[in-house]
Amino acid sequence: MDIIIREMREKDLDRIMEIEESVFTTPWSREAFLLEMTRNLLAKYIVAEIDNKIIGYGGIWLIIDEGHITNIAVDEEYRGLGAGKRLIEGLINLCSDRGIRAMTLEVRKSNLIAQRLYEQYGFIKSGIRPRYYSDDNEDAVIMWKSIEV
Ligand SMILES: CC(C)(COP(=O)(O)OP(=O)(O)OC[C@H]1O[C@@H](n2cnc3c(N)ncnc32)[C@H](O)[C@@H]1OP(=O)(O)O)[C@@H](O)C(=O)NCCC(=O)NCCS
């Protein structure tokens, strides 16, 4: 099955919210996504599709010379098919196209699946933000990646 990566559009938001609410304990609101897409000039959001159905999405803030991944999620029914990798590659490409050479993200300490995915793309654990997640006070692992020219 072909996975297509494309920019997120406003009309995608119903499906994005369906995934967001099923995946995260403290999901972003629809308004938060809308503001990111329409007002935040630093933000870029992409979706992964199979057969015209959105199965995942990811976002990044492009801040001068740094890319900060804000979120990445794949519908549980479509995991393990490579969509997570395609989304990370899409976000890395957005950075490299702009000459950005460093990327960072936070990930829950217990989220070993996501950490493993990021490590495959050269993200390295470089610190802890203690009690970063307000719902359960879990620590965040900070990861950084440098992009080779
Ligand atoms: C993390 C996530 C995006 C991965 O999406 P996915 O489409 O299943 O990922 P892929 O199929 O591209 O797999 C990529 C890699 O993830 C890791 N991975 C995926 N599923 C895994 C599993 N069940 N066990 C261990 N590692 C796993 C592996 O490193 C895998 O690479 P490999 O197949 O070469 O071993 C997805 O699990 C998800 O949405 N999780 C919930 C939201 C989340 O945690 N987001 C990250 C917040 S920082």
The ligand as an SDF file (V2000), in Angstrom:
LIG
                    3D

 48 50  0  0  0  0  0  0  0  0999 V2000
    5.3160    6.3290   17.3150 C   0  0  0  0  0  0  0  0  0  0  0  0
    4.3610    6.0850   16.1270 C   0  0  0  0  0  0  0  0  0  0  0  0
    4.0870    7.4190   15.4420 C   0  0  0  0  0  0  0  0  0  0  0  0
    5.0210    5.1220   15.1510 C   0  0  0  0  0  0  0  0  0  0  0  0
    4.1600    5.0010   14.0210 O   0  0  0  0  0  0  0  0  0  0  0  0
    4.1820    3.7050   13.0530 P   0  0  0  0  0  0  0  0  0  0  0  0
    3.4960    4.1080   11.7930 O   0  0  0  0  0  0  0  0  0  0  0  0
    3.6670    2.5170   13.7510 O   0  0  0  0  0  0  0  0  0  0  0  0
    5.7480    3.5700   12.8120 O   0  0  0  0  0  0  0  0  0  0  0  0
    6.4730    2.7380   11.6540 P   0  0  0  0  0  0  0  0  0  0  0  0
    5.5850    1.6410   11.1540 O   0  0  0  0  0  0  0  0  0  0  0  0
    6.9920    3.7060   10.6540 O   0  0  0  0  0  0  0  0  0  0  0  0
    7.6670    2.0890   12.4830 O   0  0  0  0  0  0  0  0  0  0  0  0
    8.7840    2.8710   12.7050 C   0  0  0  0  0  0  0  0  0  0  0  0
    9.6260    2.3570   13.8460 C   0  0  0  0  0  0  0  0  0  0  0  0
    8.9340    2.5700   15.0770 O   0  0  0  0  0  0  0  0  0  0  0  0
    9.3300    1.5390   15.9820 C   0  0  0  0  0  0  0  0  0  0  0  0
    8.1700    0.7030   16.2600 N   0  0  0  0  0  0  0  0  0  0  0  0
    6.9650    0.7400   15.6530 C   0  0  0  0  0  0  0  0  0  0  0  0
    6.1310   -0.1550   16.2220 N   0  0  0  0  0  0  0  0  0  0  0  0
    6.8360   -0.7630   17.2050 C   0  0  0  0  0  0  0  0  0  0  0  0
    6.5250   -1.7620   18.1740 C   0  0  0  0  0  0  0  0  0  0  0  0
    5.3120   -2.3200   18.2530 N   0  0  0  0  0  0  0  0  0  0  0  0
    7.4980   -2.1160   19.0510 N   0  0  0  0  0  0  0  0  0  0  0  0
    8.7160   -1.5420   19.0080 C   0  0  0  0  0  0  0  0  0  0  0  0
    9.0780   -0.5870   18.1070 N   0  0  0  0  0  0  0  0  0  0  0  0
    8.1380   -0.2040   17.2280 C   0  0  0  0  0  0  0  0  0  0  0  0
   10.3880    0.7410   15.2710 C   0  0  0  0  0  0  0  0  0  0  0  0
   11.6260    1.3570   15.5170 O   0  0  0  0  0  0  0  0  0  0  0  0
    9.9660    0.8940   13.8290 C   0  0  0  0  0  0  0  0  0  0  0  0
   10.9930    0.6580   12.9360 O   0  0  0  0  0  0  0  0  0  0  0  0
   11.2800   -0.8600   12.3820 P   0  0  0  0  0  0  0  0  0  0  0  0
   10.0040   -1.2920   11.7420 O   0  0  0  0  0  0  0  0  0  0  0  0
   12.4110   -0.6560   11.4040 O   0  0  0  0  0  0  0  0  0  0  0  0
   11.6590   -1.6590   13.5810 O   0  0  0  0  0  0  0  0  0  0  0  0
    3.0340    5.4440   16.6030 C   0  0  0  0  0  0  0  0  0  0  0  0
    3.3380    4.3070   17.4040 O   0  0  0  0  0  0  0  0  0  0  0  0
    2.1210    6.3720   17.3960 C   0  0  0  0  0  0  0  0  0  0  0  0
    1.3200    7.1060   16.8380 O   0  0  0  0  0  0  0  0  0  0  0  0
    2.2320    6.3260   18.7220 N   0  0  0  0  0  0  0  0  0  0  0  0
    1.3720    7.1340   19.5950 C   0  0  0  0  0  0  0  0  0  0  0  0
    1.6940    8.5920   19.5090 C   0  0  0  0  0  0  0  0  0  0  0  0
    3.1130    8.8670   19.8810 C   0  0  0  0  0  0  0  0  0  0  0  0
    3.6850    8.2090   20.7420 O   0  0  0  0  0  0  0  0  0  0  0  0
    3.6840    9.8830   19.2450 N   0  0  0  0  0  0  0  0  0  0  0  0
    5.0130   10.3160   19.5260 C   0  0  0  0  0  0  0  0  0  0  0  0
    4.9320   11.3780   20.5620 C   0  0  0  0  0  0  0  0  0  0  0  0
    6.5220   12.0970   20.8460 S   0  0  0  0  0  0  0  0  0  0  0  0
  1  2  1  0
  2  3  1  0
  2  4  1  0
  2 36  1  0
  4  5  1  0
  5  6  1  0
  6  7  2  0
  6  8  1  0
  6  9  1  0
  9 10  1  0
 10 11  2  0
 10 12  1  0
 10 13  1  0
 13 14  1  0
 14 15  1  0
 15 16  1  0
 15 30  1  0
 16 17  1  0
 17 18  1  0
 17 28  1  0
 18 19  1  0
 18 27  1  0
 19 20  2  0
 20 21  1  0
 21 22  1  0
 21 27  2  0
 22 23  1  0
 22 24  2  0
 24 25  1  0
 25 26  2  0
 26 27  1  0
 28 29  1  0
 28 30  1  0
 30 31  1  0
 31 32  1  0
 32 33  2  0
 32 34  1  0
 32 35  1  0
 36 37  1  0
 36 38  1  0
 38 39  2  0
 38 40  1  0
 40 41  1  0
 41 42  1  0
 42 43  1  0
 43 44  2  0
 43 45  1  0
 45 46  1  0
 46 47  1  0
 47 48  1  0
M  END
$$$$
